[in-house]
Amino acid sequence: MFPLLYRSLVHDRSSALLSVLAVGAAILLVMVLEGFQVGMWRQIRAYREHLPVQLITARAGVEGASFTRSALPPDVADQVRAVPGVRAVHPVVNVPMIYTQGNKKTTTTIVGYHGVGGPWRLKEGRDLGGPGEVVVDYALARANDLVLGDHLDIYGRDFRVVGLSAETASWFGSYFFISLEDAFTLTSVGREAPSAGAPSSLLVEVEPGAQVSRVRTAIEAAVPAVDVFTPGELAAKDVAIVRDLMGSVLRLLVGVAYGAGVLVIGLTLYAAVFERLREYGIMKAIGARNARLYGYVLGQVIAFAAAGFVVGVLASFGVAALIGWLLPKYLVLPWDGGVLLRAGVATIIMASVASLIPVRQVAGVDPALVFRQ
């Protein structure tokens, strides 16, 4: 059976190649959309998950602190610092902003920090050395033709670009990193106490050997003005907010991609089998049973699906790299383990569903067709 199947596939190489490319295109579409979705969630979680602390305090009742401006009472830092098991407290200020340059408007978040809470990886330049300096996300800098040494106007104050950060952009915006002192000054403009110059959140380092859950409970009991989270919990909250906004649209796009995949693979296999109907008629005429013919059809399905999957995976890697180079703001991760697994399972399912039509077609082949043609 296998030698016959092999000869059948290589007999018309151009047709087989087109079939493989069609299946590969369907897999490519699925993997790019899946990879875009996974990349978006990773970008949204990135800042929280790279914080080198065990706990984060936010103002009580404030959800999704990454997307809103909140201010803690001025004495909260001292109260948290006094809780047993707390090693250090690092104030951080988050300020949402629309950065405008010419006709371009970009959603950004200004992060004011001192020591902890800044960029975790620099693509170019250096970290902050003092007030009046800013580290700009690389994707935003590239989109706005910013380079090291340029000057930015942020809420009426002049800042010099000293570094370009990596992995600090997403579909929803980018980050500016400035000193905590500058951030307090910016948030004091046009504001009244107690929100003026107040941190948005506190990054809490726990003493070595202390149990994080106990320290968390102690902070919540001692400082009722704050809610306490782990970085992972806040990252999950940020993702949940975006899922509520974009999740249904992304699911629809991915669902359409899977539906298109079934149609493309189904039509491809139907055409491949239709071209060989006379061969199947000859096999039936010399006594081949339907079960054997089904084996040939399924062999074609497996061959085209496997080859198409490899082509689709490699093509998705190339497309993702191209998107990352042309549009660094967008992260597409087709090589993510979950994406590869789902694409592999989807390929099997799509090929199985798509093979139903060719199988029924072969089952209905009339052996007399051979003698009439």
Secondary structure, DSSP 8 states (H G I E B T S, - for coil): -HHHHHHHHHHTHHHHHHHHHHHHHHHHHHHHHHHHHHHHHHHHHHHHHT-S-SEEEEETT---GGGS-----TTHHHHHHTSTTEEEEEEEEEEEEEEEETTEEEEEEEEEESSSSS-S-EEEE----STTEEEEEHHHHHHTT--TT-EEEETTEEEEEEEEESS-EETTEEEEEEEHHHHHHHHHTT--TTTTT--SEEEEEE-TT--HHHHHHHHHHH-TTEEEE-HHHHHHHHHHHHHHHHHHHHHHHHHHHHHHHHHHHHHHHHHHHHTTHHHHHHHHHTT--HHHHHHHHHHHHHHHHHHHHHHHHHHHHHHHHHHHHH-TT----TTSHHHHHHHHHHHHHHHHHHTHHHHHHHHT--THHHHH-
